[in-house]
Amino acid sequence: MKGKRTIWTEQVTLNLLRIVTGFLFFQHGTQKLLGFPGGEPIGDFFGMMGLAGLLEMVGGALLVLGLFTRPVAFILSGQMAWAYFQVHAPEGFWPILNGGELAAFYSFAFLYVAARGGGVFGLDGLRQLRRENKAAALAGGPEPEVSLPGGGAPPPAIKDDDFPELTEEDLAEDPEIAELLGDNP
């Protein structure tokens, strides 16, 4: 059972991960393509480094905006896995010694975002909310008050008699509920 505070915390954290990781990755692309911040731009825009810079700059910007988050993060995860195994792994087994820890980290961070989604505070979340509102308006029902954090359709209605009755002792075992009830100092 998740409380509102837990869901809010998860969404804020997920969105911060998406935005910060996208912004940091965007900087790698601008450094390769534009020489900003610092460094010289690459000379061959149509080579592998040019393609990498383009993916990093455009993909990072899309992640910051939260637009097409899942497919973009999946592509960027593959790019970083490829970069690790193509460039860093031949230099040695340990990522800290072969200089590939950042590529490995980006690969797994993007894989997580691709699997989990970008959160509700991006353009994808806004598009999902608009779709749900439009679908509710076409069905003649009231507009939904809250969008689900992971997107998708709401679960079907559940009868109250499907669940066992919880006692105060059961609830007190959960620290979040105890905190909401004021039992935790």
N, C-alpha and C positions, 0 to 999 in steps of 0.2 A: 504494500500500500504506500503510495507516494503522496506526500502533502504538497500543497501549492508552493511552499518555500523550496522544496526539493526540485520540483519541476522548473521553477523560475531559475534556480541556481544552475541546473543542468543546461538550460537554454542560454543563459548569459555566458557561461563558460564555453559552451560549444561555439557560440557566435564569436567570442573573443579569440578562440583558437583559430577559427576560419579567417577572421579579419587580420590578425597579427601575422599568421603564417603566410597568408596571401600577400600582405604588404612587404614582408621580408623577402619573399620570393620575387615579387615585382621589381625590387631593387637589383636583384641579380640580373634580370632581363634588361633593365635600363642601363646597367653598367656595361653589359656586353654590347648592346646595340647603340647606345648614345654616349657612352663614356661618362655617365653621370650616375651616382656620385663618385667622382674620382676615377682615375684610370683612363685608358684609351679604348675607344670602340674597336671592335674587331674589324678586320679588313674585308673578310669574305662573308657577306650577308647570306649567301646562298649555300654555304657549307653547313656542316653539323653544328658548329658554334652559333651560326646565324639562326638556324632552326631552333636550337636550344634557347637562345635569347628571345626569340619571338614567342615561344611557348611560355617562357618564364614571365615575360612582360604582360602578354595578353591574359594568360591563365591566372597570374597573380592579381591582375585588375578585376577579372571576373569573380575570383574568390572574395576579394574585398567587398565587392558589390553584392555577393551572394546570388549571382546569376548563373544558371546552368551548373550549379555547384557539384552535383554528383558526377556527371560525365567529365567535367573539367578536372576535378580532383583525381579521378581514376586515370586520366591521361597523364597528368603530372606525376602521379605515383609511379606509373610505368616509365616515364622519362627519367625519374631519379633512380629507379632500380637499374635501368639500362646504364645510366651514367656511373653508378657504383660498380657494376660488374665489368663494364667496358674500360673505365679509366682507373678506378681505385683498386679493385680486387687483384689485378695482376701485380700490384706493387707489394702485396703481402696479405696475410690472412686477417689481421686485427685492424678494424676500422680506424682506431686511434693512431695506428702507425702508418697506415696507407693513405691517410687524409680523407677518408670517405665517410666519417661519422656524420657530417652534415647531409650528404646525399642519402645515407641510410635513414637518418631521422626524418628528412622531408618525405621520403618514400612511404614510411609507415604513418606519418601524420596525415598525408594526403589519402592514403588507403583508409584510414579511420574516418576522415571527413566524407569520402566517397561512400562508405558503408552506412554511416550515421546520418548523412545529410548535412546541410549547412545551417540549420536552425531556423527559427521563425523570424529573426530580425534581418533578413536579407530580401532581395527582390524575388527570390523563389518563394519565400514565405508569403510575401505580399500577393504574388500571382495565385498561390494556393487559396488564400483567403478570398480573393476576388472570385475565383472559380466556385468556391463553396457558396458564397453569397448569391452569385448568379444562378447556381443550381437550385438554391432554396427559393429564390424569387420565381423561377420558372415552374417549380413544383407547387407554388402557391402557399408555401409554409413560411413561418417566420425565419428571419435571417439567423444563422448560427451566431451565438454570442462569443464563443471561443473556438479557435482553430486548434486542432491537435498538434502537439509539438513536433511529431515526426511527419506530419502531413497525412494524407490518406483519409479514408472514410471513418466516421465515428463507429464505435462498436455497437452491435445491436443491443436493444434494451434488455436489461437483466432483471429478473424477478428477485424481490427481496428474500424470498424463502429459499433461494439457491445457496445462500451463505449462512454459515453458523453464526450464532450470536456471539459477539466479542464482549468479554468482561473488561472491567477497568484494569485488572491485573494483566490481561493480554496487551492492552494498550500501553500500560506503564512500562512494558519491556522494550518498547520502541522509543529510543531517545528523542526522536523528532516529535513524536506525539506527546511525550512527557513534557518536552519543552513548550509545545503549543498549549498544553493544559496548565502550564505554570508549575509543574511538579519538579522541574529542574531549576536550580538556582542560576 
